[in-house]
Amino acid sequence: MKQYDKEARVTLVGAGPGSADLISVRGLRALKQADVVLYDALTDVALLDEVADGVPKIYVGKRCGKHSFVQDQINSMIVENAFTYGHVVRLKGGDSFVFGRGSEELEYVESFGIPVAVVPGVSSAIAVPASQGIPVTKRGVSESFWVVTATTKEGGLSRDFQLAAQSSATLVILMGVRKLVDIAKEIGRYREGHTPLAIVQNGTLPNENCITGTLNDAVHMSSELDLSCPGIIIVGDVVADHPSFFEDAIQRVVGMEL
């Protein structure tokens, strides 16, 4: 493999919640200065058009059931490419420090004496609900919000998830589409069945899709989802701000009466 006379360095870039134009100015600048790019499955491939011609673009995506590489392999690839090419841009969806394992990559790369810069990204946990007109906080409705994952390394729901469900805060749940019914059931132990619920898939992209309902509607809502596509679950009264929430509620009532 050809060796380049450039200093090894790495920039962890958060690509934002989906759409290519939601990357930060600093992130875009780093992308244009890359000697090699390692990108994941949750980044808009349109961003690769911003990379200079001839710069290698290496897909290291990880999606449910479709892992191209495990994390240890990705860590090694970042280091190897830094020593080979110079400036590695590790392009990650959302913000790399919000359930993105960016801190693990940073620590591994730094253990080889390679300098690492971090460019924060717009987190999908806040931006995707906002793109649908759903605020995660609202005066008089929700004073706080929890961002939790439905996918822990042990495979079950975390203790933090149970604490969040018992609170009155807005819940933003990542990596939980496949577990929607179980999630709704768990939250239903602490909140009323008519608590508003929304699932957004392909957030901020042209094919963005949002389904609204209540905890009681989880089984029906799950049947309408593309379970191969990641999404964000939002639970709380703020979901009622979605333009279609009450229209969907009327349709559900009419459907039950027919």
C-alpha positions as CSV (number, residue, x, y, z in Angstrom):
1,M,0.0,0.0,0.0
2,K,1.3,3.4,-0.9
3,Q,2.6,5.5,2.0
4,Y,1.9,9.3,2.0
5,D,4.2,11.9,3.5
6,K,1.4,13.5,5.6
7,E,1.0,13.7,9.3
8,A,-1.5,11.2,10.7
9,R,-4.5,12.9,12.3
10,V,-8.2,12.2,12.7
11,T,-11.3,14.4,12.8
12,L,-14.5,12.9,14.1
13,V,-17.3,14.7,12.3
14,G,-21.0,14.6,13.3
15,A,-22.8,14.6,9.9
16,G,-26.1,15.7,11.5
17,P,-29.5,14.0,11.6
18,G,-29.9,13.0,8.0
19,S,-30.1,15.6,5.3
20,A,-26.7,16.5,3.9
21,D,-27.2,20.3,4.3
22,L,-27.6,19.9,8.1
23,I,-23.9,19.3,8.6
24,S,-22.0,22.1,10.3
25,V,-19.8,24.6,8.4
26,R,-16.8,23.3,10.4
27,G,-17.7,19.7,9.6
28,L,-18.0,20.5,5.9
29,R,-14.7,22.3,5.9
30,A,-13.0,19.2,7.5
31,L,-14.6,16.9,4.9
32,K,-13.2,19.0,2.1
33,Q,-9.7,18.8,3.7
34,A,-9.8,15.0,4.2
35,D,-7.2,12.6,2.8
36,V,-9.5,9.6,3.4
37,V,-13.1,9.4,4.6
38,L,-14.7,6.6,6.7
39,Y,-18.4,7.0,6.7
40,D,-21.3,5.1,8.3
41,A,-24.8,4.0,7.4
42,L,-26.6,7.0,8.8
43,T,-24.9,9.7,6.8
44,D,-26.4,11.2,3.6
45,V,-24.1,9.9,0.8
46,A,-24.6,13.3,-0.9
47,L,-22.0,14.5,1.5
48,L,-19.4,12.4,-0.3
49,D,-19.8,14.7,-3.3
50,E,-18.0,17.4,-1.2
51,V,-14.9,15.2,-0.9
52,A,-12.1,16.0,-3.2
53,D,-11.6,13.8,-6.3
54,G,-9.3,10.8,-5.7
55,V,-9.8,10.8,-1.9
56,P,-10.8,7.2,-0.8
57,K,-14.3,6.9,0.6
58,I,-14.7,3.8,2.8
59,Y,-18.0,2.6,4.0
60,V,-17.9,1.2,7.5
61,G,-21.7,1.2,8.2
62,K,-23.4,-0.6,11.0
63,R,-27.1,-1.3,10.7
64,C,-29.3,-3.7,12.6
65,G,-28.5,-7.2,11.2
66,K,-26.2,-5.7,8.6
67,H,-22.9,-4.9,10.3
68,S,-20.2,-4.4,7.6
69,F,-17.6,-4.1,10.4
70,V,-17.6,-4.5,14.2
71,Q,-16.4,-1.6,16.2
72,D,-13.0,-3.0,16.9
73,Q,-12.4,-3.3,13.2
74,I,-13.5,0.3,12.6
75,N,-11.2,1.5,15.3
76,S,-8.2,-0.3,13.6
77,M,-9.2,1.0,10.2
78,I,-9.2,4.6,11.4
79,V,-5.6,4.2,12.7
80,E,-4.4,2.3,9.7
81,N,-5.7,4.8,7.3
82,A,-4.3,7.7,9.3
83,F,-0.8,6.3,9.1
84,T,-1.3,5.5,5.4
85,Y,-3.0,8.7,4.1
86,G,-2.8,11.4,6.7
87,H,-6.0,13.2,7.6
88,V,-8.8,10.8,8.3
89,V,-12.3,12.2,8.5
90,R,-14.6,9.8,10.4
91,L,-18.1,10.8,9.3
92,K,-20.8,9.7,11.7
93,G,-24.5,10.3,11.7
94,G,-26.0,12.8,14.2
95,D,-23.5,13.7,16.9
96,S,-20.8,11.1,17.4
97,F,-21.0,11.5,21.2
98,V,-24.7,10.7,21.5
99,F,-24.9,6.9,21.3
100,G,-22.4,7.1,18.4
101,R,-19.4,5.5,20.1
102,G,-17.3,8.5,19.2
103,S,-15.6,8.6,22.5
104,E,-14.4,5.0,22.0
105,E,-12.9,5.8,18.7
106,L,-11.3,8.9,20.1
107,E,-9.6,7.0,23.0
108,Y,-8.4,4.2,20.7
109,V,-6.9,6.6,18.1
110,E,-5.2,8.8,20.8
111,S,-3.6,5.6,22.3
112,F,-1.5,5.5,19.1
113,G,-0.4,9.1,19.6
114,I,-2.5,10.4,16.8
115,P,-4.2,13.8,17.4
116,V,-8.0,13.8,17.2
117,A,-10.3,16.8,16.6
118,V,-14.0,16.6,17.3
119,V,-16.6,18.4,15.3
120,P,-20.0,18.2,17.0
121,G,-23.0,17.3,14.9
122,V,-26.7,18.2,15.2
123,S,-28.1,15.4,17.2
124,S,-31.1,13.5,15.6
125,A,-32.5,13.2,19.1
126,I,-33.5,16.9,19.1
127,A,-33.5,17.8,15.4
128,V,-35.7,15.0,14.1
129,P,-38.6,15.8,16.4
130,A,-38.2,19.5,15.6
131,S,-38.3,18.8,11.9
132,Q,-41.8,17.4,12.5
133,G,-42.9,20.4,14.6
134,I,-42.5,18.4,17.9
135,P,-40.7,20.4,20.6
136,V,-38.9,18.2,23.2
137,T,-39.6,20.9,25.8
138,K,-42.5,23.3,25.9
139,R,-43.5,25.8,28.6
140,G,-46.4,24.5,30.6
141,V,-46.2,21.0,28.9
142,S,-42.8,19.5,29.4
143,E,-40.0,21.0,31.4
144,S,-37.3,18.4,30.5
145,F,-36.5,15.5,28.2
146,W,-34.7,12.2,28.4
147,V,-32.7,10.8,25.5
148,V,-32.4,7.0,26.0
149,T,-31.5,4.0,23.9
150,A,-33.6,0.9,23.6
151,T,-30.6,-1.1,22.6
152,T,-28.1,-1.8,25.4
153,K,-25.1,-4.0,25.0
154,E,-26.9,-6.5,27.3
155,G,-29.9,-6.6,25.0
156,G,-32.5,-5.3,27.4
157,L,-34.0,-2.0,28.5
158,S,-31.8,0.0,30.8
159,R,-32.5,1.0,34.4
160,D,-32.4,4.6,33.1
161,F,-35.2,3.8,30.7
162,Q,-37.4,2.7,33.6
163,L,-36.6,5.9,35.5
164,A,-37.4,8.0,32.4
165,A,-40.7,6.2,32.0
166,Q,-41.7,7.1,35.5
167,S,-40.9,10.8,35.0
168,S,-43.2,13.3,33.4
169,A,-40.5,14.3,30.9
170,T,-40.6,13.9,27.1
171,L,-38.9,10.6,26.2
172,V,-36.8,10.5,23.0
173,I,-35.9,6.9,22.3
174,L,-33.2,5.9,19.8
175,M,-32.7,2.5,18.2
176,G,-36.1,1.2,19.4
177,V,-38.3,0.8,16.3
178,R,-38.2,-3.0,16.4
179,K,-39.1,-2.9,20.1
180,L,-41.9,-0.4,19.8
181,V,-44.6,-2.6,21.4
182,D,-42.4,-3.7,24.3
183,I,-41.4,-0.1,24.8
184,A,-45.0,1.2,24.9
185,K,-45.9,-1.6,27.3
186,E,-43.1,-0.7,29.7
187,I,-43.9,3.0,29.6
188,G,-47.6,2.1,30.0
189,R,-46.8,0.8,33.5
190,Y,-46.2,4.4,34.6
191,R,-48.1,6.6,32.1
192,E,-51.7,6.7,30.8
193,G,-52.5,4.7,27.7
194,H,-53.6,7.8,25.9
195,T,-50.1,9.4,26.2
196,P,-49.1,10.7,22.7
197,L,-46.6,8.8,20.8
198,A,-44.7,9.4,17.5
199,I,-42.3,7.5,15.4
200,V,-40.2,9.3,12.8
201,Q,-38.2,7.4,10.2
202,N,-35.7,8.9,7.7
203,G,-35.8,12.1,9.6
204,T,-35.0,15.3,7.7
205,L,-34.7,13.4,4.4
206,P,-37.1,13.7,1.5
207,N,-38.7,10.4,2.3
208,E,-39.2,11.3,6.0
209,N,-42.2,9.5,7.5
210,C,-44.0,10.2,10.8
211,I,-46.7,8.2,12.4
212,T,-48.5,9.5,15.5
213,G,-50.8,7.8,18.0
214,T,-50.9,6.9,21.6
215,L,-49.3,4.2,23.8
216,N,-52.5,2.2,23.3
217,D,-51.9,2.3,19.5
218,A,-48.4,0.8,19.6
219,V,-49.3,-2.6,18.0
220,H,-51.2,-1.0,15.1
221,M,-48.4,1.6,14.6
222,S,-45.7,-1.0,14.6
223,S,-47.5,-2.8,11.7
224,E,-47.2,0.4,9.6
225,L,-43.4,0.8,10.1
226,D,-40.6,-0.3,7.9
227,L,-38.7,-2.3,10.6
228,S,-35.5,-2.4,8.4
229,C,-35.3,1.4,8.7
230,P,-34.0,3.1,11.9
231,G,-36.3,5.7,13.6
232,I,-36.8,7.9,16.6
233,I,-39.6,7.4,19.1
234,I,-41.0,10.4,20.9
235,V,-43.4,9.9,23.9
236,G,-45.1,12.7,25.8
237,D,-47.8,15.4,25.6
238,V,-45.5,17.5,23.2
239,V,-46.3,15.0,20.5
240,A,-49.8,16.5,20.4
241,D,-48.2,19.6,18.7
242,H,-47.7,17.5,15.5
243,P,-50.0,18.8,12.8
244,S,-51.6,15.4,12.2
245,F,-51.9,14.1,15.8
246,F,-55.6,15.0,16.3
247,E,-56.5,14.2,12.7
248,D,-54.9,10.7,13.2
249,A,-56.8,10.4,16.5
250,I,-60.1,11.1,14.7
251,Q,-59.3,8.5,12.1
252,R,-58.6,6.0,14.8
253,V,-61.9,6.6,16.5
254,V,-63.8,6.4,13.2
255,G,-62.0,3.2,12.3
256,M,-63.0,1.6,15.7
257,E,-66.6,2.6,15.1
258,L,-66.8,1.1,11.6
